Amino acid sequence: MEKFGIRGFVDRLEELTGSLSASLDYRSQPVWGALTGSDSVLAAAIATKIDKEACRAAYSLVRDDGSAVILVTFRYDGSTIDTGKQGADYQHFIQQCTDDVRLFAFVHFTTGDAMSKRSKFALITWIGEDVSGLQRAKMGTNKTLVKEVVQNFAKEFVISDRKELEENFIRSELKKAGGANYDAQTE
């Protein structure tokens, strides 16, 4: 005899989900071993690390108001993300963004008008057009490593078109992200 009502529905749902989860047990799949480290060669090949101390030092330098450094890049050195170039000129950063490169950048911009200057920071992910599909895919997961270091920024950009790297475009997007626009009457 069938059960009716809520209790019968719940019992049937538990039966169905129990048999479904048993047949889809992800721990029995070969990929699970690679991700958990049971196959150490494959796990080492897919694992990316970050030099947190070096990256934190560079991040702090960009955030320091007394520093002339306005940007730092984080580049791949094998399977490790490390600091790249630092600089005081945004155009030098743009020159690093070629079609065969993937990198992260933390950039300081000063926005506002003559009465009120504000510091805004951007996290830029550059993925060149010639970067392989696998490397593109890894950028998304590796960005979490970078975000462990770069924790404070107004806006995040993922860019693969050089037009979007233009300083005026980034500034306008940061301005939009900043909320109220008190100098709108001058535009």
C-alpha positions as CSV (number, residue, x, y, z in Angstrom):
1,M,0.0,0.0,0.0
2,E,1.4,3.4,-1.0
3,K,1.9,6.1,1.6
4,F,0.2,9.4,0.9
5,G,0.9,12.9,2.1
6,I,4.2,14.7,3.0
7,R,5.7,11.7,4.8
8,G,5.3,9.4,1.8
9,F,6.7,12.0,-0.5
10,V,9.8,12.5,1.7
11,D,10.3,8.7,2.0
12,R,10.2,8.3,-1.7
13,L,12.5,11.2,-2.3
14,E,15.1,9.8,0.1
15,E,14.9,6.4,-1.7
16,L,15.5,8.1,-5.1
17,T,18.3,10.4,-4.0
18,G,20.0,7.6,-2.0
19,S,20.2,5.3,-5.1
20,L,21.2,8.2,-7.3
21,S,24.0,9.3,-5.0
22,A,25.3,5.8,-4.7
23,S,25.6,5.5,-8.5
24,L,27.3,8.9,-8.8
25,D,29.9,8.4,-6.1
26,Y,32.6,10.9,-7.3
27,R,35.2,9.3,-5.1
28,S,35.3,6.2,-7.2
29,Q,36.2,8.2,-10.4
30,P,39.8,8.4,-11.6
31,V,39.9,12.2,-11.6
32,W,39.2,12.2,-7.9
33,G,42.5,10.6,-7.2
34,A,44.3,13.2,-9.2
35,L,42.6,16.1,-7.3
36,T,43.1,14.6,-3.9
37,G,46.8,13.8,-4.4
38,S,46.6,10.0,-4.6
39,D,48.2,10.2,-8.0
40,S,51.0,12.5,-7.0
41,V,52.5,12.9,-10.5
42,L,49.3,14.2,-12.0
43,A,48.5,16.3,-9.0
44,A,51.9,18.0,-9.1
45,A,51.4,18.7,-12.8
46,I,48.1,20.5,-12.3
47,A,48.9,22.3,-9.1
48,T,49.8,26.0,-9.2
49,K,51.5,27.7,-6.3
50,I,52.0,31.4,-5.4
51,D,55.0,33.1,-3.8
52,K,52.8,34.8,-1.2
53,E,55.6,36.7,0.6
54,A,57.0,38.3,-2.6
55,C,53.5,39.0,-3.9
56,R,52.4,40.6,-0.6
57,A,55.4,42.8,-0.5
58,A,54.7,44.1,-4.1
59,Y,51.0,44.5,-3.3
60,S,51.9,46.6,-0.2
61,L,54.2,48.7,-2.3
62,V,51.4,49.6,-4.7
63,R,49.0,50.4,-1.9
64,D,51.5,52.6,-0.1
65,D,50.6,56.3,-0.8
66,G,54.3,57.3,-0.5
67,S,55.5,54.9,-3.2
68,A,56.0,55.9,-6.8
69,V,55.0,52.3,-7.8
70,I,51.5,52.2,-9.2
71,L,51.4,48.7,-10.6
72,V,52.7,45.2,-10.2
73,T,52.3,42.2,-12.4
74,F,52.0,38.6,-11.2
75,R,53.4,36.2,-13.8
76,Y,53.8,32.5,-14.2
77,D,57.3,31.1,-13.5
78,G,56.6,27.4,-14.4
79,S,53.8,26.4,-12.0
80,T,54.4,29.2,-9.6
81,I,52.8,32.7,-9.7
82,D,55.5,35.2,-8.8
83,T,55.9,39.0,-9.0
84,G,56.7,40.3,-12.4
85,K,57.5,43.9,-13.3
86,Q,56.6,46.9,-11.1
87,G,56.4,50.4,-12.3
88,A,55.1,53.9,-12.2
89,D,53.9,54.0,-15.9
90,Y,50.7,52.3,-17.0
91,Q,51.9,52.3,-20.6
92,H,54.8,49.9,-19.7
93,F,52.2,47.5,-18.3
94,I,50.2,47.6,-21.6
95,Q,53.4,46.7,-23.4
96,Q,53.8,43.5,-21.3
97,C,50.3,42.4,-22.5
98,T,51.1,40.5,-25.6
99,D,49.1,37.8,-27.4
100,D,51.1,34.9,-26.0
101,V,51.1,36.1,-22.3
102,R,48.8,35.5,-19.4
103,L,49.3,37.5,-16.2
104,F,47.6,39.3,-13.3
105,A,48.1,43.0,-12.5
106,F,47.3,45.1,-9.5
107,V,47.1,48.8,-10.5
108,H,46.6,52.0,-8.5
109,F,44.6,54.8,-10.1
110,T,43.9,58.3,-8.6
111,T,40.4,59.5,-9.4
112,G,38.3,62.4,-8.4
113,D,38.5,66.2,-9.0
114,A,40.7,69.0,-7.8
115,M,38.8,69.1,-4.5
116,S,38.8,65.4,-3.7
117,K,41.3,62.8,-4.8
118,R,40.6,59.1,-4.2
119,S,42.7,56.1,-4.6
120,K,41.1,53.2,-6.6
121,F,42.7,49.9,-7.2
122,A,42.0,47.4,-10.0
123,L,42.8,43.8,-10.4
124,I,43.4,43.0,-14.1
125,T,43.6,39.5,-15.5
126,W,45.2,39.6,-19.0
127,I,44.8,36.6,-21.2
128,G,46.4,37.0,-24.6
129,E,44.7,35.7,-27.8
130,D,47.3,33.0,-28.4
131,V,47.1,31.5,-24.9
132,S,46.0,27.8,-25.0
133,G,42.6,26.7,-23.8
134,L,44.0,24.8,-20.9
135,Q,46.0,27.8,-19.7
136,R,42.9,30.0,-20.1
137,A,40.9,27.6,-18.0
138,K,43.5,27.5,-15.2
139,M,43.5,31.3,-15.0
140,G,40.1,31.2,-13.3
141,T,41.1,28.9,-10.6
142,N,44.6,30.4,-10.2
143,K,43.0,33.8,-9.6
144,T,41.8,32.6,-6.2
145,L,45.5,32.2,-5.3
146,V,46.2,35.8,-6.3
147,K,43.1,37.0,-4.4
148,E,44.5,35.5,-1.2
149,V,47.2,38.3,-1.6
150,V,45.3,41.0,-3.5
151,Q,42.3,41.5,-1.2
152,N,41.3,45.1,-1.7
153,F,40.3,46.5,-5.1
154,A,37.4,48.5,-6.5
155,K,36.9,46.5,-9.7
156,E,38.1,43.4,-11.3
157,F,38.7,43.1,-15.0
158,V,39.3,40.0,-17.3
159,I,40.7,41.3,-20.5
160,S,41.9,39.7,-23.7
161,D,41.3,42.7,-26.1
162,R,44.0,45.4,-26.0
163,K,41.4,48.1,-26.5
164,E,40.0,47.3,-23.1
165,L,43.4,47.9,-21.6
166,E,43.3,51.6,-22.4
167,E,43.8,53.7,-19.3
168,N,40.7,55.9,-20.0
169,F,38.5,52.8,-20.3
170,I,39.8,51.4,-16.9
171,R,39.4,54.8,-15.3
172,S,35.8,55.2,-16.5
173,E,34.9,51.7,-15.2
174,L,36.4,52.5,-11.8
175,K,34.5,55.7,-11.7
176,K,31.2,53.8,-12.4
177,A,32.1,51.3,-9.7
178,G,32.8,54.2,-7.3
179,G,29.1,55.0,-6.8
180,A,28.0,58.6,-6.6
181,N,29.5,60.9,-9.2
182,Y,29.8,64.4,-7.6
183,D,31.5,66.0,-10.6
184,A,28.8,65.0,-13.1
185,Q,27.9,68.6,-13.8
186,T,31.3,69.2,-15.4
187,E,30.9,66.3,-17.9
